[in-house]
Amino acid sequence: MAGNFQPAKLDVDPSILDNNLAIVDKEEEDEIEAMFKQMSAASQPKIETLIPEAEYPSLLVYPKPGLCIKTRNAAGKKFFINLCRLEEIPPPTPITEQELERVIADEDYSTLWRVPMSIGAPREDKDKSGGTCLAADVAVNSTWFKETMEPSAVFSTFVITVAIEGLGDKHGEQARLERDGWTILKNKKYLGNGTIPAHRIQKRASTGITQVSNESAKIQELDNTEKSVVQNTPQYKIEKNHATNPTELEASVYLPGISNLNQINLSIGEDRIVLETTKLNFFLDIFLPFQLNVDQSNAVYHPQTNILKLTLPLET
């Protein structure tokens, strides 16, 4: 399958994102806005941080071959993308082909639908003729790859285009790739000699959340164990901090009935927030259209108002 996607439709105008990032049901907007205005950053002391500072145990996992895509970088050098399978990466939220086509056709940048992926660094390799080329590994969830992406030209094209953009954003000029000249190789699932480079996994047993990382990437996955209880989605709001720092997001989550931070499990990833409470079964799992600076992120819970405040700096 040759690349015929219109990638320009994926170039997000920041103003569009800014205007659509306030995530709250319209009929509840006034009520929530009034509630949030009761809080003032100047008058409320910092209670306790929810972001753990300790290091977590980690292990190495090895992706499996999937598809090999041939393209070139901005300098004209051959570049191969190994689109791999890795079970430890969470699958995207379910969406149909028709819904994805609508998002693309309408340039609907307000949607938070994302494909979690781990993007490796480019490395030198050899093509089949022995010439020098570049290759990079990109991994997505194994089951989703097999059942949803691989059988669908729409999903495959979308994922490849996102991977191309992600490589350029993360690794600069040598990974700035042609967006409409790529080809999926029919008889090749992986370019490279020997074992596929490992991805490092950090385990957070206390929260039931696993963090997957390939170098600086941090992708977090909630344990898939089925639960018999009904989970409640809390009211929340996410917006850019235009007033004091336009390079960070501010989030507020209303958790009525939660008395202290010990009842909250919070995990912040590169582009994902996962929150779960041990009381009242609040649960929130959000993918954001931004890359977050995880190390500088901060969360504070105010039991007087039952509001969790998150400060989320953006990667520059």
Disulfide bonds with the S-S distance in Angstrom:
none
